[in-house]
Amino acid sequence: MTLFDGSLYSPIGWFKTSEVLALLGIRLHQLRAFRRKGLITAYEPTPYMRANMDLQPRTAVYKAEDVKKLKEILEVPVALKPS
C-alpha cells in the first residue's frame, strides 16, 4: 500500500496533524522540526473545513502535496560524513 493510493489520500486534499504523523511514520517533535526548517507548512483550517473534517479547535492542517513532497524527501538515504 502506498502513501497516496485511493484508500489513504484525503478527498479534500488536506491532512490533519495526526494523519500526517501516521502516514509519514514520524513523531510530533520531528514534524515541528520540519516546520522550522521550512520543509512543510501548517495551515489554519477554514470554518468549512472544521465542519467537514471534524477538527478540534487548535488542529492544524497540511496540504496533501506538501506531505507527498516531504515523504519523498524522507525516503532518500542520507550520506554519512567521513570521520
PDB file of N, CA, C and O in Angstrom:
ATOM      1  N   MET A   1       0.848  -1.172   0.000  1.00  0.00           N
ATOM      2  CA  MET A   1       0.000   0.000   0.000  1.00  0.00           C
ATOM      3  C   MET A   1       0.898   1.241   0.000  1.00  0.00           C
ATOM      4  O   MET A   1       1.797   1.357   0.833  1.00  0.00           O
ATOM      5  N   THR A   2       0.659   2.152  -0.916  1.00  0.00           N
ATOM      6  CA  THR A   2       1.455   3.368  -0.995  1.00  0.00           C
ATOM      7  C   THR A   2       0.775   4.483  -0.231  1.00  0.00           C
ATOM      8  O   THR A   2      -0.375   4.364   0.192  1.00  0.00           O
ATOM      9  N   LEU A   3       1.502   5.558  -0.064  1.00  0.00           N
ATOM     10  CA  LEU A   3       1.003   6.678   0.726  1.00  0.00           C
ATOM     11  C   LEU A   3      -0.228   7.319   0.089  1.00  0.00           C
ATOM     12  O   LEU A   3      -1.165   7.681   0.800  1.00  0.00           O
ATOM     13  N   PHE A   4      -0.244   7.463  -1.209  1.00  0.00           N
ATOM     14  CA  PHE A   4      -1.304   8.218  -1.860  1.00  0.00           C
ATOM     15  C   PHE A   4      -2.165   7.363  -2.783  1.00  0.00           C
ATOM     16  O   PHE A   4      -2.589   7.832  -3.839  1.00  0.00           O
ATOM     17  N   ASP A   5      -2.430   6.111  -2.397  1.00  0.00           N
ATOM     18  CA  ASP A   5      -3.399   5.342  -3.171  1.00  0.00           C
ATOM     19  C   ASP A   5      -4.802   5.799  -2.763  1.00  0.00           C
ATOM     20  O   ASP A   5      -4.952   6.647  -1.884  1.00  0.00           O
ATOM     21  N   GLY A   6      -5.794   5.250  -3.387  1.00  0.00           N
ATOM     22  CA  GLY A   6      -7.159   5.721  -3.166  1.00  0.00           C
ATOM     23  C   GLY A   6      -7.648   5.613  -1.739  1.00  0.00           C
ATOM     24  O   GLY A   6      -8.514   6.390  -1.337  1.00  0.00           O
ATOM     25  N   SER A   7      -7.126   4.674  -0.953  1.00  0.00           N
ATOM     26  CA  SER A   7      -7.648   4.480   0.392  1.00  0.00           C
ATOM     27  C   SER A   7      -7.075   5.477   1.404  1.00  0.00           C
ATOM     28  O   SER A   7      -7.732   5.780   2.399  1.00  0.00           O
ATOM     29  N   LEU A   8      -5.876   5.988   1.172  1.00  0.00           N
ATOM     30  CA  LEU A   8      -5.266   6.885   2.149  1.00  0.00           C
ATOM     31  C   LEU A   8      -5.331   8.353   1.758  1.00  0.00           C
ATOM     32  O   LEU A   8      -5.212   9.220   2.623  1.00  0.00           O
ATOM     33  N   TYR A   9      -5.515   8.651   0.493  1.00  0.00           N
ATOM     34  CA  TYR A   9      -5.490  10.035   0.034  1.00  0.00           C
ATOM     35  C   TYR A   9      -6.740  10.768   0.499  1.00  0.00           C
ATOM     36  O   TYR A   9      -7.853  10.261   0.357  1.00  0.00           O
ATOM     37  N   SER A  10      -6.558  11.934   1.040  1.00  0.00           N
ATOM     38  CA  SER A  10      -7.682  12.728   1.524  1.00  0.00           C
ATOM     39  C   SER A  10      -8.453  13.304   0.342  1.00  0.00           C
ATOM     40  O   SER A  10      -7.851  13.947  -0.518  1.00  0.00           O
ATOM     41  N   PRO A  11      -9.755  13.096   0.271  1.00  0.00           N
ATOM     42  CA  PRO A  11     -10.517  13.621  -0.861  1.00  0.00           C
ATOM     43  C   PRO A  11     -10.558  15.141  -0.891  1.00  0.00           C
ATOM     44  O   PRO A  11     -10.762  15.734  -1.950  1.00  0.00           O
ATOM     45  N   ILE A  12     -10.368  15.774   0.250  1.00  0.00           N
ATOM     46  CA  ILE A  12     -10.389  17.233   0.320  1.00  0.00           C
ATOM     47  C   ILE A  12      -9.019  17.797  -0.073  1.00  0.00           C
ATOM     48  O   ILE A  12      -8.929  18.955  -0.480  1.00  0.00           O
ATOM     49  N   GLY A  13      -7.969  17.010   0.040  1.00  0.00           N
ATOM     50  CA  GLY A  13      -6.631  17.488  -0.281  1.00  0.00           C
ATOM     51  C   GLY A  13      -5.877  18.022   0.923  1.00  0.00           C
ATOM     52  O   GLY A  13      -4.837  18.664   0.773  1.00  0.00           O
ATOM     53  N   TRP A  14      -6.392  17.762   2.114  1.00  0.00           N
ATOM     54  CA  TRP A  14      -5.777  18.238   3.349  1.00  0.00           C
ATOM     55  C   TRP A  14      -5.671  17.084   4.335  1.00  0.00           C
ATOM     56  O   TRP A  14      -6.488  16.163   4.327  1.00  0.00           O
ATOM     57  N   PHE A  15      -4.648  17.151   5.187  1.00  0.00           N
ATOM     58  CA  PHE A  15      -4.470  16.147   6.235  1.00  0.00           C
ATOM     59  C   PHE A  15      -4.389  16.832   7.591  1.00  0.00           C
ATOM     60  O   PHE A  15      -3.847  17.930   7.716  1.00  0.00           O
ATOM     61  N   LYS A  16      -4.933  16.172   8.600  1.00  0.00           N
ATOM     62  CA  LYS A  16      -4.783  16.629   9.985  1.00  0.00           C
ATOM     63  C   LYS A  16      -3.390  16.256  10.468  1.00  0.00           C
ATOM     64  O   LYS A  16      -2.721  15.420   9.860  1.00  0.00           O
ATOM     65  N   THR A  17      -2.955  16.872  11.554  1.00  0.00           N
ATOM     66  CA  THR A  17      -1.635  16.592  12.115  1.00  0.00           C
ATOM     67  C   THR A  17      -1.479  15.114  12.447  1.00  0.00           C
ATOM     68  O   THR A  17      -0.445  14.516  12.147  1.00  0.00           O
ATOM     69  N   SER A  18      -2.486  14.527  13.055  1.00  0.00           N
ATOM     70  CA  SER A  18      -2.394  13.115  13.427  1.00  0.00           C
ATOM     71  C   SER A  18      -2.276  12.221  12.201  1.00  0.00           C
ATOM     72  O   SER A  18      -1.580  11.206  12.241  1.00  0.00           O
ATOM     73  N   GLU A  19      -2.942  12.581  11.121  1.00  0.00           N
ATOM     74  CA  GLU A  19      -2.849  11.801   9.890  1.00  0.00           C
ATOM     75  C   GLU A  19      -1.467  11.912   9.265  1.00  0.00           C
ATOM     76  O   GLU A  19      -0.929  10.927   8.759  1.00  0.00           O
ATOM     77  N   VAL A  20      -0.893  13.109   9.301  1.00  0.00           N
ATOM     78  CA  VAL A  20       0.461  13.309   8.756  1.00  0.00           C
ATOM     79  C   VAL A  20       1.468  12.478   9.549  1.00  0.00           C
ATOM     80  O   VAL A  20       2.345  11.840   8.966  1.00  0.00           O
ATOM     81  N   LEU A  21       1.345  12.484  10.864  1.00  0.00           N
ATOM     82  CA  LEU A  21       2.263  11.709  11.698  1.00  0.00           C
ATOM     83  C   LEU A  21       2.163  10.224  11.379  1.00  0.00           C
ATOM     84  O   LEU A  21       3.179   9.535  11.295  1.00  0.00           O
ATOM     85  N   ALA A  22       0.944   9.730  11.202  1.00  0.00           N
ATOM     86  CA  ALA A  22       0.750   8.313  10.909  1.00  0.00           C
ATOM     87  C   ALA A  22       1.255   7.950   9.514  1.00  0.00           C
ATOM     88  O   ALA A  22       1.882   6.905   9.338  1.00  0.00           O
ATOM     89  N   LEU A  23       0.990   8.793   8.531  1.00  0.00           N
ATOM     90  CA  LEU A  23       1.397   8.495   7.160  1.00  0.00           C
ATOM     91  C   LEU A  23       2.906   8.546   6.965  1.00  0.00           C
ATOM     92  O   LEU A  23       3.476   7.744   6.225  1.00  0.00           O
ATOM     93  N   LEU A  24       3.548   9.502   7.641  1.00  0.00           N
ATOM     94  CA  LEU A  24       4.994   9.629   7.490  1.00  0.00           C
ATOM     95  C   LEU A  24       5.769   8.752   8.464  1.00  0.00           C
ATOM     96  O   LEU A  24       6.962   8.517   8.273  1.00  0.00           O
ATOM     97  N   GLY A  25       5.106   8.271   9.495  1.00  0.00           N
ATOM     98  CA  GLY A  25       5.776   7.430  10.481  1.00  0.00           C
ATOM     99  C   GLY A  25       6.771   8.194  11.328  1.00  0.00           C
ATOM    100  O   GLY A  25       7.832   7.673  11.672  1.00  0.00           O
ATOM    101  N   ILE A  26       6.428   9.443  11.669  1.00  0.00           N
ATOM    102  CA  ILE A  26       7.313  10.277  12.480  1.00  0.00           C
ATOM    103  C   ILE A  26       6.586  10.694  13.748  1.00  0.00           C
ATOM    104  O   ILE A  26       5.393  10.438  13.911  1.00  0.00           O
ATOM    105  N   ARG A  27       7.325  11.339  14.641  1.00  0.00           N
ATOM    106  CA  ARG A  27       6.746  11.829  15.894  1.00  0.00           C
ATOM    107  C   ARG A  27       6.532  13.328  15.785  1.00  0.00           C
ATOM    108  O   ARG A  27       7.036  13.968  14.861  1.00  0.00           O
ATOM    109  N   LEU A  28       5.782  13.891  16.732  1.00  0.00           N
ATOM    110  CA  LEU A  28       5.411  15.299  16.681  1.00  0.00           C
ATOM    111  C   LEU A  28       6.630  16.214  16.711  1.00  0.00           C
ATOM    112  O   LEU A  28       6.656  17.217  15.998  1.00  0.00           O
ATOM    113  N   HIS A  29       7.631  15.897  17.510  1.00  0.00           N
ATOM    114  CA  HIS A  29       8.797  16.780  17.585  1.00  0.00           C
ATOM    115  C   HIS A  29       9.553  16.802  16.255  1.00  0.00           C
ATOM    116  O   HIS A  29      10.178  17.809  15.920  1.00  0.00           O
ATOM    117  N   GLN A  30       9.506  15.707  15.494  1.00  0.00           N
ATOM    118  CA  GLN A  30      10.139  15.682  14.178  1.00  0.00           C
ATOM    119  C   GLN A  30       9.353  16.537  13.185  1.00  0.00           C
ATOM    120  O   GLN A  30       9.945  17.238  12.365  1.00  0.00           O
ATOM    121  N   LEU A  31       8.024  16.481  13.256  1.00  0.00           N
ATOM    122  CA  LEU A  31       7.197  17.310  12.386  1.00  0.00           C
ATOM    123  C   LEU A  31       7.437  18.786  12.678  1.00  0.00           C
ATOM    124  O   LEU A  31       7.506  19.597  11.754  1.00  0.00           O
ATOM    125  N   ARG A  32       7.565  19.138  13.939  1.00  0.00           N
ATOM    126  CA  ARG A  32       7.837  20.534  14.297  1.00  0.00           C
ATOM    127  C   ARG A  32       9.199  20.979  13.774  1.00  0.00           C
ATOM    128  O   ARG A  32       9.355  22.125  13.353  1.00  0.00           O
ATOM    129  N   ALA A  33      10.178  20.091  13.796  1.00  0.00           N
ATOM    130  CA  ALA A  33      11.495  20.417  13.252  1.00  0.00           C
ATOM    131  C   ALA A  33      11.416  20.643  11.744  1.00  0.00           C
ATOM    132  O   ALA A  33      12.056  21.558  11.224  1.00  0.00           O
ATOM    133  N   PHE A  34      10.651  19.834  11.046  1.00  0.00           N
ATOM    134  CA  PHE A  34      10.472  20.021   9.604  1.00  0.00           C
ATOM    135  C   PHE A  34       9.766  21.343   9.312  1.00  0.00           C
ATOM    136  O   PHE A  34      10.066  22.002   8.317  1.00  0.00           O
ATOM    137  N   ARG A  35       8.825  21.734  10.182  1.00  0.00           N
ATOM    138  CA  ARG A  35       8.154  23.031  10.008  1.00  0.00           C
ATOM    139  C   ARG A  35       9.135  24.176  10.216  1.00  0.00           C
ATOM    140  O   ARG A  35       9.109  25.152   9.467  1.00  0.00           O
ATOM    141  N   ARG A  36      10.003  24.072  11.225  1.00  0.00           N
ATOM    142  CA  ARG A  36      11.006  25.119  11.463  1.00  0.00           C
ATOM    143  C   ARG A  36      11.981  25.247  10.295  1.00  0.00           C
ATOM    144  O   ARG A  36      12.421  26.349   9.968  1.00  0.00           O
ATOM    145  N   LYS A  37      12.317  24.125   9.672  1.00  0.00           N
ATOM    146  CA  LYS A  37      13.241  24.123   8.533  1.00  0.00           C
ATOM    147  C   LYS A  37      12.567  24.563   7.237  1.00  0.00           C
ATOM    148  O   LYS A  37      13.247  24.773   6.232  1.00  0.00           O
ATOM    149  N   GLY A  38      11.252  24.704   7.241  1.00  0.00           N
ATOM    150  CA  GLY A  38      10.524  25.140   6.067  1.00  0.00           C
ATOM    151  C   GLY A  38      10.216  24.033   5.075  1.00  0.00           C
ATOM    152  O   GLY A  38       9.905  24.312   3.917  1.00  0.00           O
ATOM    153  N   LEU A  39      10.298  22.776   5.511  1.00  0.00           N
ATOM    154  CA  LEU A  39      10.022  21.654   4.624  1.00  0.00           C
ATOM    155  C   LEU A  39       8.530  21.386   4.460  1.00  0.00           C
ATOM    156  O   LEU A  39       8.110  20.767   3.482  1.00  0.00           O
ATOM    157  N   ILE A  40       7.734  21.848   5.413  1.00  0.00           N
ATOM    158  CA  ILE A  40       6.284  21.676   5.356  1.00  0.00           C
ATOM    159  C   ILE A  40       5.647  22.863   6.072  1.00  0.00           C
ATOM    160  O   ILE A  40       6.216  23.416   7.013  1.00  0.00           O
ATOM    161  N   THR A  41       4.466  23.241   5.612  1.00  0.00           N
ATOM    162  CA  THR A  41       3.774  24.398   6.172  1.00  0.00           C
ATOM    163  C   THR A  41       2.445  23.965   6.776  1.00  0.00           C
ATOM    164  O   THR A  41       1.684  23.217   6.162  1.00  0.00           O
ATOM    165  N   ALA A  42       2.180  24.440   7.973  1.00  0.00           N
ATOM    166  CA  ALA A  42       0.898  24.175   8.637  1.00  0.00           C
ATOM    167  C   ALA A  42      -0.056  25.326   8.326  1.00  0.00           C
ATOM    168  O   ALA A  42       0.354  26.483   8.234  1.00  0.00           O
ATOM    169  N   TYR A  43      -1.316  24.992   8.167  1.00  0.00           N
ATOM    170  CA  TYR A  43      -2.335  25.990   7.862  1.00  0.00           C
ATOM    171  C   TYR A  43      -3.451  25.925   8.880  1.00  0.00           C
ATOM    172  O   TYR A  43      -3.730  24.872   9.452  1.00  0.00           O
ATOM    173  N   GLU A  44      -4.098  27.087   9.104  1.00  0.00           N
ATOM    174  CA  GLU A  44      -5.273  27.126   9.961  1.00  0.00           C
ATOM    175  C   GLU A  44      -6.487  26.802   9.093  1.00  0.00           C
ATOM    176  O   GLU A  44      -6.694  27.450   8.066  1.00  0.00           O
ATOM    177  N   PRO A  45      -7.285  25.823   9.480  1.00  0.00           N
ATOM    178  CA  PRO A  45      -8.421  25.431   8.639  1.00  0.00           C
ATOM    179  C   PRO A  45      -9.528  26.478   8.637  1.00  0.00           C
ATOM    180  O   PRO A  45      -9.710  27.216   9.606  1.00  0.00           O
ATOM    181  N   THR A  46     -10.256  26.526   7.536  1.00  0.00           N
ATOM    182  CA  THR A  46     -11.407  27.420   7.420  1.00  0.00           C
ATOM    183  C   THR A  46     -12.573  26.833   8.219  1.00  0.00           C
ATOM    184  O   THR A  46     -12.556  25.648   8.553  1.00  0.00           O
ATOM    185  N   PRO A  47     -13.583  27.650   8.527  1.00  0.00           N
ATOM    186  CA  PRO A  47     -14.758  27.102   9.227  1.00  0.00           C
ATOM    187  C   PRO A  47     -15.421  25.960   8.453  1.00  0.00           C
ATOM    188  O   PRO A  47     -15.937  25.023   9.062  1.00  0.00           O
ATOM    189  N   TYR A  48     -15.412  26.028   7.136  1.00  0.00           N
ATOM    190  CA  TYR A  48     -15.979  24.961   6.315  1.00  0.00           C
ATOM    191  C   TYR A  48     -15.199  23.663   6.516  1.00  0.00           C
ATOM    192  O   TYR A  48     -15.790  22.591   6.652  1.00  0.00           O
ATOM    193  N   MET A  49     -13.878  23.764   6.533  1.00  0.00           N
ATOM    194  CA  MET A  49     -13.045  22.582   6.748  1.00  0.00           C
ATOM    195  C   MET A  49     -13.262  22.014   8.146  1.00  0.00           C
ATOM    196  O   MET A  49     -13.307  20.797   8.323  1.00  0.00           O
ATOM    197  N   ARG A  50     -13.395  22.887   9.134  1.00  0.00           N
ATOM    198  CA  ARG A  50     -13.627  22.421  10.507  1.00  0.00           C
ATOM    199  C   ARG A  50     -14.911  21.600  10.595  1.00  0.00           C
ATOM    200  O   ARG A  50     -14.953  20.577  11.277  1.00  0.00           O
ATOM    201  N   ALA A  51     -15.938  22.046   9.913  1.00  0.00           N
ATOM    202  CA  ALA A  51     -17.225  21.345   9.965  1.00  0.00           C
ATOM    203  C   ALA A  51     -17.167  20.008   9.233  1.00  0.00           C
ATOM    204  O   ALA A  51     -17.749  19.026   9.694  1.00  0.00           O
ATOM    205  N   ASN A  52     -16.472  19.962   8.099  1.00  0.00           N
ATOM    206  CA  ASN A  52     -16.459  18.746   7.282  1.00  0.00           C
ATOM    207  C   ASN A  52     -15.414  17.726   7.707  1.00  0.00           C
ATOM    208  O   ASN A  52     -15.562  16.538   7.422  1.00  0.00           O
ATOM    209  N   MET A  53     -14.360  18.169   8.382  1.00  0.00           N
ATOM    210  CA  MET A  53     -13.301  17.242   8.777  1.00  0.00           C
ATOM    211  C   MET A  53     -13.354  16.890  10.255  1.00  0.00           C
ATOM    212  O   MET A  53     -12.497  16.149  10.738  1.00  0.00           O
ATOM    213  N   ASP A  54     -14.337  17.403  10.986  1.00  0.00           N
ATOM    214  CA  ASP A  54     -14.467  17.155  12.429  1.00  0.00           C
ATOM    215  C   ASP A  54     -13.181  17.489  13.167  1.00  0.00           C
ATOM    216  O   ASP A  54     -12.612  16.640  13.853  1.00  0.00           O
ATOM    217  N   LEU A  55     -12.726  18.728  13.024  1.00  0.00           N
ATOM    218  CA  LEU A  55     -11.466  19.162  13.628  1.00  0.00           C
ATOM    219  C   LEU A  55     -11.680  19.734  15.018  1.00  0.00           C
ATOM    220  O   LEU A  55     -12.700  20.364  15.297  1.00  0.00           O
ATOM    221  N   GLN A  56     -10.719  19.509  15.868  1.00  0.00           N
ATOM    222  CA  GLN A  56     -10.702  20.114  17.196  1.00  0.00           C
ATOM    223  C   GLN A  56     -10.311  21.586  17.049  1.00  0.00           C
ATOM    224  O   GLN A  56      -9.822  21.984  15.992  1.00  0.00           O
ATOM    225  N   PRO A  57     -10.518  22.407  18.092  1.00  0.00           N
ATOM    226  CA  PRO A  57     -10.288  23.847  17.965  1.00  0.00           C
ATOM    227  C   PRO A  57      -8.891  24.264  17.499  1.00  0.00           C
ATOM    228  O   PRO A  57      -8.778  25.195  16.701  1.00  0.00           O
ATOM    229  N   ARG A  58      -7.829  23.614  17.966  1.00  0.00           N
ATOM    230  CA  ARG A  58      -6.490  24.080  17.617  1.00  0.00           C
ATOM    231  C   ARG A  58      -5.750  23.111  16.704  1.00  0.00           C
ATOM    232  O   ARG A  58      -4.524  23.027  16.770  1.00  0.00           O
ATOM    233  N   THR A  59      -6.448  22.393  15.871  1.00  0.00           N
ATOM    234  CA  THR A  59      -5.833  21.438  14.968  1.00  0.00           C
ATOM    235  C   THR A  59      -5.332  22.150  13.720  1.00  0.00           C
ATOM    236  O   THR A  59      -6.059  22.942  13.120  1.00  0.00           O
ATOM    237  N   ALA A  60      -4.093  21.871  13.328  1.00  0.00           N
ATOM    238  CA  ALA A  60      -3.536  22.401  12.090  1.00  0.00           C
ATOM    239  C   ALA A  60      -3.777  21.398  10.970  1.00  0.00           C
ATOM    240  O   ALA A  60      -3.921  20.199  11.209  1.00  0.00           O
ATOM    241  N   VAL A  61      -3.817  21.908   9.747  1.00  0.00           N
ATOM    242  CA  VAL A  61      -3.965  21.034   8.586  1.00  0.00           C
ATOM    243  C   VAL A  61      -2.788  21.267   7.650  1.00  0.00           C
ATOM    244  O   VAL A  61      -2.155  22.322   7.678  1.00  0.00           O
ATOM    245  N   TYR A  62      -2.502  20.265   6.820  1.00  0.00           N
ATOM    246  CA  TYR A  62      -1.373  20.305   5.898  1.00  0.00           C
ATOM    247  C   TYR A  62      -1.857  19.926   4.515  1.00  0.00           C
ATOM    248  O   TYR A  62      -2.698  19.039   4.372  1.00  0.00           O
ATOM    249  N   LYS A  63      -1.330  20.597   3.479  1.00  0.00           N
ATOM    250  CA  LYS A  63      -1.690  20.270   2.107  1.00  0.00           C
ATOM    251  C   LYS A  63      -1.161  18.885   1.758  1.00  0.00           C
ATOM    252  O   LYS A  63      -0.060  18.509   2.158  1.00  0.00           O
ATOM    253  N   ALA A  64      -1.956  18.138   1.010  1.00  0.00           N
ATOM    254  CA  ALA A  64      -1.553  16.790   0.604  1.00  0.00           C
ATOM    255  C   ALA A  64      -0.294  16.834  -0.263  1.00  0.00           C
ATOM    256  O   ALA A  64       0.540  15.932  -0.179  1.00  0.00           O
ATOM    257  N   GLU A  65      -0.145  17.867  -1.091  1.00  0.00           N
ATOM    258  CA  GLU A  65       1.046  17.986  -1.934  1.00  0.00           C
ATOM    259  C   GLU A  65       2.300  18.169  -1.090  1.00  0.00           C
ATOM    260  O   GLU A  65       3.347  17.597  -1.394  1.00  0.00           O
ATOM    261  N   ASP A  66       2.192  18.977  -0.015  1.00  0.00           N
ATOM    262  CA  ASP A  66       3.336  19.191   0.872  1.00  0.00           C
ATOM    263  C   ASP A  66       3.728  17.899   1.583  1.00  0.00           C
ATOM    264  O   ASP A  66       4.913  17.611   1.755  1.00  0.00           O
ATOM    265  N   VAL A  67       2.730  17.129   1.990  1.00  0.00           N
ATOM    266  CA  VAL A  67       3.003  15.862   2.674  1.00  0.00           C
ATOM    267  C   VAL A  67       3.689  14.889   1.710  1.00  0.00           C
ATOM    268  O   VAL A  67       4.608  14.165   2.094  1.00  0.00           O
ATOM    269  N   LYS A  68       3.235  14.883   0.469  1.00  0.00           N
ATOM    270  CA  LYS A  68       3.837  13.997  -0.532  1.00  0.00           C
ATOM    271  C   LYS A  68       5.297  14.377  -0.780  1.00  0.00           C
ATOM    272  O   LYS A  68       6.154  13.499  -0.873  1.00  0.00           O
ATOM    273  N   LYS A  69       5.587  15.673  -0.889  1.00  0.00           N
ATOM    274  CA  LYS A  69       6.968  16.137  -1.100  1.00  0.00           C
ATOM    275  C   LYS A  69       7.850  15.762   0.085  1.00  0.00           C
ATOM    276  O   LYS A  69       8.982  15.317  -0.103  1.00  0.00           O
ATOM    277  N   LEU A  70       7.341  15.937   1.304  1.00  0.00           N
ATOM    278  CA  LEU A  70       8.117  15.592   2.489  1.00  0.00           C
ATOM    279  C   LEU A  70       8.368  14.094   2.550  1.00  0.00           C
ATOM    280  O   LEU A  70       9.450  13.662   2.948  1.00  0.00           O
ATOM    281  N   LYS A  71       7.377  13.296   2.158  1.00  0.00           N
ATOM    282  CA  LYS A  71       7.550  11.837   2.136  1.00  0.00           C
ATOM    283  C   LYS A  71       8.672  11.452   1.170  1.00  0.00           C
ATOM    284  O   LYS A  71       9.474  10.572   1.480  1.00  0.00           O
ATOM    285  N   GLU A  72       8.737  12.096   0.012  1.00  0.00           N
ATOM    286  CA  GLU A  72       9.802  11.828  -0.954  1.00  0.00           C
ATOM    287  C   GLU A  72      11.169  12.217  -0.394  1.00  0.00           C
ATOM    288  O   GLU A  72      12.159  11.525  -0.635  1.00  0.00           O
ATOM    289  N   ILE A  73      11.226  13.312   0.345  1.00  0.00           N
ATOM    290  CA  ILE A  73      12.490  13.743   0.954  1.00  0.00           C
ATOM    291  C   ILE A  73      12.934  12.736   2.009  1.00  0.00           C
ATOM    292  O   ILE A  73      14.120  12.421   2.107  1.00  0.00           O
ATOM    293  N   LEU A  74      11.992  12.234   2.793  1.00  0.00           N
ATOM    294  CA  LEU A  74      12.326  11.298   3.864  1.00  0.00           C
ATOM    295  C   LEU A  74      12.763   9.934   3.331  1.00  0.00           C
ATOM    296  O   LEU A  74      13.468   9.204   4.027  1.00  0.00           O
ATOM    297  N   GLU A  75      12.361   9.578   2.114  1.00  0.00           N
ATOM    298  CA  GLU A  75      12.710   8.274   1.557  1.00  0.00           C
ATOM    299  C   GLU A  75      14.125   8.229   0.994  1.00  0.00           C
ATOM    300  O   GLU A  75      14.667   7.143   0.787  1.00  0.00           O
ATOM    301  N   VAL A  76      14.740   9.394   0.738  1.00  0.00           N
ATOM    302  CA  VAL A  76      16.093   9.431   0.181  1.00  0.00           C
ATOM    303  C   VAL A  76      17.098   9.187   1.306  1.00  0.00           C
ATOM    304  O   VAL A  76      17.038   9.857   2.336  1.00  0.00           O
ATOM    305  N   PRO A  77      18.027   8.231   1.125  1.00  0.00           N
ATOM    306  CA  PRO A  77      19.017   7.992   2.174  1.00  0.00           C
ATOM    307  C   PRO A  77      19.993   9.168   2.304  1.00  0.00           C
ATOM    308  O   PRO A  77      20.329   9.829   1.321  1.00  0.00           O
ATOM    309  N   VAL A  78      20.429   9.404   3.523  1.00  0.00           N
ATOM    310  CA  VAL A  78      21.357  10.496   3.808  1.00  0.00           C
ATOM    311  C   VAL A  78      22.773   9.934   3.827  1.00  0.00           C
ATOM    312  O   VAL A  78      23.040   8.922   4.474  1.00  0.00           O
ATOM    313  N   ALA A  79      23.670  10.596   3.116  1.00  0.00           N
ATOM    314  CA  ALA A  79      25.062  10.147   3.073  1.00  0.00           C
ATOM    315  C   ALA A  79      25.757  10.441   4.407  1.00  0.00           C
ATOM    316  O   ALA A  79      25.575  11.506   4.998  1.00  0.00           O
ATOM    317  N   LEU A  80      26.545   9.489   4.860  1.00  0.00           N
ATOM    318  CA  LEU A  80      27.293   9.670   6.096  1.00  0.00           C
ATOM    319  C   LEU A  80      28.567  10.461   5.813  1.00  0.00           C
ATOM    320  O   LEU A  80      29.215  10.270   4.785  1.00  0.00           O
ATOM    321  N   LYS A  81      28.908  11.336   6.725  1.00  0.00           N
ATOM    322  CA  LYS A  81      30.122  12.134   6.573  1.00  0.00           C
ATOM    323  C   LYS A  81      31.314  11.279   7.011  1.00  0.00           C
ATOM    324  O   LYS A  81      31.232  10.564   8.010  1.00  0.00           O
ATOM    325  N   PRO A  82      32.417  11.353   6.268  1.00  0.00           N
ATOM    326  CA  PRO A  82      33.593  10.585   6.713  1.00  0.00           C
ATOM    327  C   PRO A  82      34.142  11.177   8.000  1.00  0.00           C
ATOM    328  O   PRO A  82      34.144  12.393   8.190  1.00  0.00           O
ATOM    329  N   SER A  83      34.607  10.297   8.879  1.00  0.00           N
ATOM    330  CA  SER A  83      35.118  10.803  10.165  1.00  0.00           C
ATOM    331  C   SER A  83      36.606  10.878  10.194  1.00  0.00           C
ATOM    332  O   SER A  83      37.184  11.283  11.202  1.00  0.00           O
TER     333      SER A  83
END
